[in-house]
């Protein structure tokens, strides 16, 4: 419980900082390196659920001007969401590539997907499609991810098919 409360307080502090326009610390960041760091930090969660993580990453570095820590939070929140919603033995695929003047990140899970009625609300604070509360979380990870991506001049979208999984697509400008 203490860890859950700590995570909630940390998420609320981060959201407050983003809301007040706290300056981000921009430097050259390789998004593939962030993906590797977060992957390594989540190995226990992957093993506990026997999840298959497939990385299909650009061979070229994915360099942007961004805030390393906040972008790490984005990858962590999206992967955490995928881990939570992918059944034991399922697959999570992470893709990255250069597309014109943008970097594309895609996180695809083999979970149950999101019903169409919930899709318009998925990035709202404290919104949870699982109103019974059978999965952990507070409904702040995806709104935080969206806010951080928007502060970097990018966008995040969700595509989901009930029964077939969910895909989060992040597009960030390279310039």
N, C-alpha and C positions, 0 to 999 in steps of 0.2 A: 504493500500500500504506500509505503514511504517513497519508493521509486516512482510510482504512478503520480503521486502528488507533486514530487519534484519535477517530473516531466511536464505536468500541467503548468506549474508556476513558471518554468523555463520558457514554455511555449507562449504564455501570456506576456512575459517580459519581452520576448522577441517581437511579438505582434505589436506591443506598445511602442517599441523602438522604431519599428517600420512605420507605424501610424503617425508618429511625431516627426517623421522625415529624417531620422538619424542618418548621418552621412555614412555611406558604405565605403570601405577601404578597397579601392580598385588597384589591381596590379595584373600582370600577365598571368593567366591561369590556364592550365591544360585540363579540360574537363575529363579526359580519359583518366588522368592521374587521380582525380577526385573519385571517379567511379571505382578505381582499384582500391583506394583507401577505404571507402565505405564498404565495398565488398569484403575486404579483409576484416573489418570490424564487425561484420554481421555473420561470420562463419558459423558461430554456435547456433544462431537462429535457423540457418539453412540446414545444418545437420540435424537439429531437433525435429524438424518437419520432413527430413529427407527430401528437400527441394533440390531440383536440378537448376543451376544458374548457368545460362548460356550467354556468353559475351560475344557480340558481333560488333566490335569497335573499329573505328577508322584506324588504318595503319599510320596515317599522318596525325601529328598532334592536333588537338582541338583547342587552339589558343584563342582566348578572348580576354578583354579587359573586364575583370569582375572581382567580386569579393569572395575570396577562397572559402572562408568560413560559412558564409550564407549560402553559397552554391553547394557546399557540402551538406548543409541542412536540407536543401531541396532534394538531393539525391537520397539522403537518409530517409526523409519523410516518404518519398515515393516508393523506395524499396521496402520500408516498414509496412506501408499499406499493402504492397504486393505480397509480402510474407504473411501478413495477417489473413488475407483473403484467398490465398492459394492453398488448396487442400494438401494434406500430407502426400508426398510423392509427386507433386505437381512441378511445373516448369515456369521459371521466370526468365525472360529474355530481355537483355539490354542491348540496344543498338545505338551506334553513334556514327555520324558522317557529316561531311561538308555538303551543303546544298546551296549553290550560288554564293551569296554573301552571308550565309547563315550557318549555324551549327544546329544539327537536328539530333535530339536525344529521344529515344523511344523505350519505354518500359512496358513489357507485355507480360501479363500473367495468365495462367490457365485456371483461374478461379471461377466462381459462379457468375461473374459479370454483375452489372448494375442495371436494375430495371429502369426503363425509360422515364418513369415518373420521378425518379431521383436524380437523373442526370443534370437538370437545370440548377439543382441545389448543392451539388457535390463540393463546390468551392466556398460555400457559405460557412461562416464561423459557427462552430458547435453543431452543425448539421450532421446527423448520422442516419444513414439508411436503415441501420439496425437499431431501431428504437427500443427493442427489448434489452439492448446492452449485452448481448451474448459475446460480442467481440470487444477486445480492449480498445481504448482510444477515447479521445475527447472531442473529435471533430475539429481540430485545429491544424493538423499536419498539412492537409491539402490547401486550406486558405493561406497558410504561411508560405507554402511552396509557390502558390500563384503570386502572392505579393512580392516575394523575392525575385521571381522571374520578371515580373512587370517592372520592378525597380532597375533591372538590367536591360530594359528595352525589349524584352522578349514576350513570349506568350506560351501558355500551357493549355492543352486541350485534352479531352477525354473521349475515347470511343469505346463502347462496350456493347456486347451482345449477351443477353442473359443466357446462361448455360455454356458460354464459350470463352469467357474471360474479358479482360479489360486492358486497354492500351492507353498510356499517358504519353503524349507527344509534347516535347518542349522544343521551341525554336528560339534561338538566341542569335543576335547579330554579331558578326565578327568585327565590325568596325564601330 
